Amino acid sequence: MKIILADLNAHLRFAPLSLTRPIGDIRLGMFTNFERWTILLPEYEIGFHTESYLSDEFEQLENGVIVNACVIPNEDFVAAVVHLENDCRLVLNDITLAIHGNGDNAITFTGETPLIVHQRWDLLSVNEAAIIHDISLIKESVSFQNIPKSITVIGSKDDIYIEEGASLEACTLNTTEGPIYISNGAEIMEGSNIRGPFVMCENSVVKMGAKIYGATTIGPSCKVGGEVSNVIFQGFSNKGHDGFLGNSYIGEWCNLGADTNVSNLKNNYGAVSTYCYEKDEQVKTDRQFLGLFMGDHSKTGINTMFNTGSVVGVSCNLYGAGFFPKNTPSFSWGEPNSLVPFRIEKATEYANRMMERRAEKLSESEENILAHLKDTYGLK
């Protein structure tokens, strides 16, 4: 009765987001895959098979059904995994979906095709479908409140889901392009304009006058303001002020200073290139719109600028005029043309200082993860 979410050699494809977590712990739509499987199979033990340096923080399981962590489970896929016989491997178009035992016997999956993410930029393009999927997964088991009278609704009210305990007044909710889900403890301040598909997780705040376009996910305990379009916040991060952020993914415990801006479209309207950790080089994607990917614990000062397809590693402290490099290594400190290594002692001190504001602190295993990343991917 174990489900093991395995990276299956795809771990670095999702870096820097995956540098501090397994692929199965990356947020997409409303949930991480760990959370989805916990909801779908509450009687099962859910764990991971990932990089060894993450094993103390994320429980590693043995002797269960190995499931590709890049697959978003739907009803047919869950049924196929649960009934997968020993020594069988479930495949779809040469992609291994699940393995039970030695997996010598290949079985083709024939149900409704699940969402599959192959690269980190896929997270943004499939976020709309993931939001719709996740809302359908839990909407029958959650209590919702009526839409407050001060809210302006454009589109169908039936596509607005406001959990008991959420707070919102005098804002506009537009569901013509997709549903809107607001979780318990979340707050949307007055004057905000939000277009679905949109998910706001528990205890997050949308600041006054924010402009948010779908498909956007705000993870738990975030503060978001300014202009945002097709962005995923993993959780516990802030973009509290004006500035544009589009087609981007922001990790945990990040802070974007006032008027931080991100380009998501090249001047020639061509396909965007971005740094790939797996290949250790810039690669051309098939995306016309692609902004910033930022690892955990990274922060920017006021008026910071990033070009299309930029990548910022873990525990960076960036400020100053001009565009930062398309690939800013982990543990970088300073201005675009004068980056220096960020000392591990200061990095952990600053991380704890931010986390303490929410009654959190780095665990010993998390400190060990940061130390490993400093040695492996940090600016030299």
CORMO-V841195 format. One record per residue. N is the residue number from 1. PHI is phi in radians with two decimals (NA if undefined). NEAR is the number of other C-alpha atoms within 10 Angstrom. Layout:
# CORMO-V841195
n=N phi=PHI near=NEAR
n=N phi=PHI near=NEAR
This chain:
# CORMO-V841195
n=1 phi=NA near=11
n=2 phi=-2.22 near=17
n=3 phi=-2.01 near=24
n=4 phi=-1.93 near=26
n=5 phi=-1.42 near=29
n=6 phi=-1.92 near=25
n=7 phi=-1.23 near=22
n=8 phi=0.87 near=16
n=9 phi=1.17 near=10
n=10 phi=-1.80 near=19
n=11 phi=-0.97 near=24
n=12 phi=-1.28 near=21
n=13 phi=-1.11 near=19
n=14 phi=-1.87 near=23
n=15 phi=-1.23 near=25
n=16 phi=-1.46 near=27
n=17 phi=-1.08 near=29
n=18 phi=-1.58 near=22
n=19 phi=-1.13 near=24
n=20 phi=-1.93 near=23
n=21 phi=-2.82 near=21
n=22 phi=-1.21 near=25
n=23 phi=-1.02 near=30
n=24 phi=-1.17 near=30
n=25 phi=-1.89 near=20
n=26 phi=-1.53 near=21
n=27 phi=-1.35 near=24
n=28 phi=-2.61 near=26
n=29 phi=1.17 near=29
n=30 phi=-1.63 near=28
n=31 phi=-2.21 near=24
n=32 phi=-1.53 near=18
n=33 phi=-1.15 near=23
n=34 phi=-1.01 near=21
n=35 phi=-1.17 near=16
n=36 phi=-1.07 near=19
n=37 phi=-1.14 near=22
n=38 phi=-1.13 near=16
n=39 phi=-1.23 near=14
n=40 phi=-1.28 near=15
n=41 phi=-2.28 near=16
n=42 phi=-1.09 near=11
n=43 phi=-1.47 near=10
n=44 phi=-1.63 near=14
n=45 phi=-1.58 near=14
n=46 phi=-1.95 near=22
n=47 phi=-2.61 near=22
n=48 phi=-2.28 near=25
n=49 phi=-2.34 near=24
n=50 phi=-2.53 near=24
n=51 phi=-1.12 near=19
n=52 phi=-1.08 near=9
n=53 phi=-1.22 near=18
n=54 phi=-1.68 near=21
n=55 phi=-1.18 near=17
n=56 phi=-1.28 near=13
n=57 phi=-1.59 near=15
n=58 phi=-2.10 near=18
n=59 phi=-1.03 near=13
n=60 phi=-1.68 near=18
n=61 phi=-1.86 near=19
n=62 phi=-2.22 near=12
n=63 phi=1.04 near=11
n=64 phi=-2.41 near=18
n=65 phi=-1.44 near=25
n=66 phi=-1.43 near=27
n=67 phi=-2.08 near=26
n=68 phi=-1.08 near=24
n=69 phi=-1.21 near=29
n=70 phi=-1.48 near=23
n=71 phi=-1.74 near=20
n=72 phi=-1.52 near=24
n=73 phi=-1.23 near=22
n=74 phi=-1.92 near=19
n=75 phi=-1.05 near=12
n=76 phi=-1.16 near=14
n=77 phi=-1.18 near=21
n=78 phi=-1.04 near=17
n=79 phi=-1.08 near=12
n=80 phi=-1.16 near=16
n=81 phi=-1.17 near=21
n=82 phi=-1.08 near=14
n=83 phi=-1.73 near=10
n=84 phi=-1.19 near=18
n=85 phi=-1.32 near=17
n=86 phi=-1.04 near=14
n=87 phi=1.13 near=13
n=88 phi=-2.01 near=18
n=89 phi=-2.23 near=25
n=90 phi=-1.63 near=25
n=91 phi=-2.26 near=16
n=92 phi=-2.60 near=14
n=93 phi=0.90 near=8
n=94 phi=1.22 near=8
n=95 phi=-1.77 near=11
n=96 phi=-1.35 near=20
n=97 phi=-1.65 near=24
n=98 phi=-2.79 near=27
n=99 phi=-2.40 near=25
n=100 phi=-2.12 near=22
n=101 phi=1.27 near=16
n=102 phi=-1.41 near=10
n=103 phi=1.17 near=17
n=104 phi=-1.18 near=12
n=105 phi=-1.71 near=14
n=106 phi=-1.44 near=14
n=107 phi=-2.16 near=16
n=108 phi=-1.42 near=14
n=109 phi=-1.27 near=19
n=110 phi=-2.11 near=12
n=111 phi=-1.45 near=12
n=112 phi=-1.09 near=10
n=113 phi=-1.12 near=14
n=114 phi=-1.36 near=15
n=115 phi=-1.21 near=16
n=116 phi=-2.29 near=17
n=117 phi=-1.81 near=18
n=118 phi=-1.83 near=13
n=119 phi=-2.40 near=17
n=120 phi=-1.12 near=20
n=121 phi=-1.28 near=24
n=122 phi=-1.11 near=13
n=123 phi=-0.99 near=24
n=124 phi=-1.34 near=23
n=125 phi=-1.27 near=17
n=126 phi=-1.77 near=16
n=127 phi=-1.09 near=25
n=128 phi=-1.05 near=24
n=129 phi=-1.12 near=15
n=130 phi=-1.18 near=21
n=131 phi=-1.06 near=26
n=132 phi=-1.08 near=19
n=133 phi=-1.06 near=17
n=134 phi=-1.24 near=18
n=135 phi=-1.08 near=19
n=136 phi=-1.13 near=10
n=137 phi=-1.21 near=15
n=138 phi=-2.14 near=12
n=139 phi=-1.11 near=13
n=140 phi=-1.39 near=9
n=141 phi=-1.94 near=7
n=142 phi=-2.11 near=11
n=143 phi=-1.58 near=12
n=144 phi=-2.02 near=18
n=145 phi=-1.69 near=11
n=146 phi=-1.23 near=11
n=147 phi=-1.23 near=15
n=148 phi=-0.99 near=13
n=149 phi=-1.14 near=9
n=150 phi=-1.39 near=12
n=151 phi=-1.49 near=15
n=152 phi=-1.62 near=15
n=153 phi=-1.90 near=17
n=154 phi=-2.02 near=12
n=155 phi=1.75 near=16
n=156 phi=-1.52 near=13
n=157 phi=-1.16 near=15
n=158 phi=-1.18 near=9
n=159 phi=-1.72 near=18
n=160 phi=-1.93 near=22
n=161 phi=-2.15 near=21
n=162 phi=-2.08 near=23
n=163 phi=-1.19 near=20
n=164 phi=-0.99 near=16
n=165 phi=1.71 near=16
n=166 phi=-1.44 near=20
n=167 phi=-2.32 near=18
n=168 phi=-2.74 near=19
n=169 phi=-2.57 near=17
n=170 phi=0.89 near=16
n=171 phi=-2.17 near=20
n=172 phi=-1.94 near=18
n=173 phi=-2.06 near=24
n=174 phi=-2.02 near=24
n=175 phi=-1.88 near=22
n=176 phi=-1.15 near=14
n=177 phi=-1.85 near=15
n=178 phi=2.85 near=20
n=179 phi=-1.31 near=26
n=180 phi=-2.23 near=27
n=181 phi=-2.22 near=21
n=182 phi=-2.15 near=26
n=183 phi=-1.51 near=23
n=184 phi=-0.98 near=18
n=185 phi=1.46 near=18
n=186 phi=-1.37 near=25
n=187 phi=-2.36 near=22
n=188 phi=-1.98 near=25
n=189 phi=-1.38 near=19
n=190 phi=-1.11 near=18
n=191 phi=1.48 near=16
n=192 phi=-1.41 near=21
n=193 phi=-2.10 near=21
n=194 phi=-2.24 near=24
n=195 phi=-2.00 near=23
n=196 phi=-1.34 near=25
n=197 phi=-1.20 near=27
n=198 phi=-2.62 near=31
n=199 phi=-2.24 near=27
n=200 phi=-2.20 near=29
n=201 phi=-1.43 near=24
n=202 phi=-1.05 near=21
n=203 phi=1.14 near=20
n=204 phi=-1.62 near=26
n=205 phi=-2.29 near=24
n=206 phi=-1.78 near=26
n=207 phi=-1.32 near=21
n=208 phi=-0.98 near=18
n=209 phi=1.27 near=19
n=210 phi=-1.16 near=23
n=211 phi=-2.12 near=21
n=212 phi=-2.16 near=25
n=213 phi=-1.84 near=20
n=214 phi=-1.40 near=24
n=215 phi=-1.56 near=29
n=216 phi=-2.21 near=32
n=217 phi=-2.13 near=30
n=218 phi=-1.87 near=28
n=219 phi=-1.18 near=27
n=220 phi=-1.13 near=22
n=221 phi=1.00 near=23
n=222 phi=-1.88 near=26
n=223 phi=-2.20 near=24
n=224 phi=-2.31 near=25
n=225 phi=-2.49 near=24
n=226 phi=1.31 near=22
n=227 phi=-1.92 near=19
n=228 phi=-2.33 near=24
n=229 phi=-2.51 near=19
n=230 phi=0.89 near=25
n=231 phi=-2.22 near=26
n=232 phi=-2.07 near=27
n=233 phi=-1.81 near=29
n=234 phi=-1.03 near=28
n=235 phi=2.64 near=23
n=236 phi=1.04 near=24
n=237 phi=-2.14 near=27
n=238 phi=-2.21 near=22
n=239 phi=-2.35 near=27
n=240 phi=-1.50 near=21
n=241 phi=-2.24 near=21
n=242 phi=-1.11 near=22
n=243 phi=2.28 near=21
n=244 phi=-1.73 near=19
n=245 phi=-2.36 near=27
n=246 phi=-2.32 near=24
n=247 phi=0.84 near=28
n=248 phi=-2.38 near=28
n=249 phi=-2.30 near=27
n=250 phi=-2.01 near=30
n=251 phi=-1.25 near=27
n=252 phi=-1.53 near=23
n=253 phi=1.02 near=23
n=254 phi=-1.76 near=28
n=255 phi=-2.46 near=24
n=256 phi=-1.75 near=25
n=257 phi=-1.15 near=21
n=258 phi=-0.95 near=18
n=259 phi=1.11 near=20
n=260 phi=-1.18 near=22
n=261 phi=-2.22 near=23
n=262 phi=-2.22 near=23
n=263 phi=-1.40 near=21
n=264 phi=-2.12 near=24
n=265 phi=-2.57 near=20
n=266 phi=-1.25 near=17
n=267 phi=-1.08 near=8
n=268 phi=-1.66 near=7
n=269 phi=1.09 near=10
n=270 phi=-1.50 near=12
n=271 phi=-1.16 near=17
n=272 phi=-1.53 near=20
n=273 phi=-1.72 near=20
n=274 phi=-2.61 near=22
n=275 phi=-1.27 near=21
n=276 phi=-2.04 near=20
n=277 phi=-1.12 near=18
n=278 phi=-1.10 near=13
n=279 phi=-1.75 near=10
n=280 phi=0.95 near=9
n=281 phi=-2.86 near=12
n=282 phi=-1.28 near=14
n=283 phi=-2.20 near=13
n=284 phi=-1.49 near=13
n=285 phi=-1.61 near=16
n=286 phi=-1.75 near=12
n=287 phi=-1.83 near=18
n=288 phi=-1.44 near=17
n=289 phi=-1.99 near=22
n=290 phi=-2.76 near=29
n=291 phi=-1.87 near=28
n=292 phi=-2.05 near=26
n=293 phi=-2.04 near=26
n=294 phi=-2.14 near=27
n=295 phi=-1.33 near=27
n=296 phi=-1.02 near=29
n=297 phi=1.14 near=28
n=298 phi=-1.69 near=27
n=299 phi=-2.52 near=23
n=300 phi=-2.22 near=22
n=301 phi=-1.49 near=19
n=302 phi=-1.13 near=17
n=303 phi=1.09 near=17
n=304 phi=-1.28 near=24
n=305 phi=-2.21 near=22
n=306 phi=-2.27 near=22
n=307 phi=-1.45 near=20
n=308 phi=-1.03 near=24
n=309 phi=1.19 near=30
n=310 phi=-1.30 near=25
n=311 phi=-2.22 near=28
n=312 phi=-2.10 near=30
n=313 phi=-1.30 near=26
n=314 phi=-1.49 near=30
n=315 phi=0.98 near=31
n=316 phi=-1.84 near=28
n=317 phi=-2.22 near=24
n=318 phi=-2.08 near=24
n=319 phi=-2.80 near=22
n=320 phi=1.80 near=17
n=321 phi=-1.43 near=13
n=322 phi=1.67 near=14
n=323 phi=-1.43 near=17
n=324 phi=-1.35 near=22
n=325 phi=-0.99 near=14
n=326 phi=-1.05 near=18
n=327 phi=-2.20 near=18
n=328 phi=-1.75 near=22
n=329 phi=-1.08 near=22
n=330 phi=-1.00 near=31
n=331 phi=1.00 near=29
n=332 phi=-1.77 near=27
n=333 phi=-2.35 near=24
n=334 phi=2.19 near=18
n=335 phi=-1.64 near=18
n=336 phi=-0.92 near=19
n=337 phi=-1.79 near=12
n=338 phi=-2.55 near=9
n=339 phi=-1.33 near=19
n=340 phi=-2.24 near=13
n=341 phi=-1.12 near=17
n=342 phi=-1.56 near=20
n=343 phi=-1.11 near=16
n=344 phi=-1.05 near=18
n=345 phi=-1.11 near=10
n=346 phi=-1.22 near=11
n=347 phi=-1.06 near=24
n=348 phi=-1.21 near=18
n=349 phi=-1.07 near=13
n=350 phi=-1.19 near=15
n=351 phi=-1.07 near=20
n=352 phi=-1.13 near=18
n=353 phi=-1.10 near=15
n=354 phi=-1.24 near=18
n=355 phi=-1.15 near=16
n=356 phi=-1.10 near=12
n=357 phi=-1.14 near=9
n=358 phi=-2.06 near=10
n=359 phi=1.01 near=9
n=360 phi=-2.09 near=12
n=361 phi=-2.72 near=16
n=362 phi=-1.07 near=16
n=363 phi=-1.37 near=11
n=364 phi=-1.04 near=11
n=365 phi=-1.17 near=15
n=366 phi=-1.20 near=17
n=367 phi=-1.10 near=17
n=368 phi=-1.17 near=16
n=369 phi=-1.10 near=19
n=370 phi=-1.10 near=26
n=371 phi=-1.09 near=16
n=372 phi=-1.10 near=15
n=373 phi=-1.18 near=20
n=374 phi=-1.02 near=23
n=375 phi=-1.24 near=13
n=376 phi=-1.60 near=11
n=377 phi=-2.16 near=16
n=378 phi=-1.24 near=23
n=379 phi=-1.06 near=19
n=380 phi=-1.60 near=13
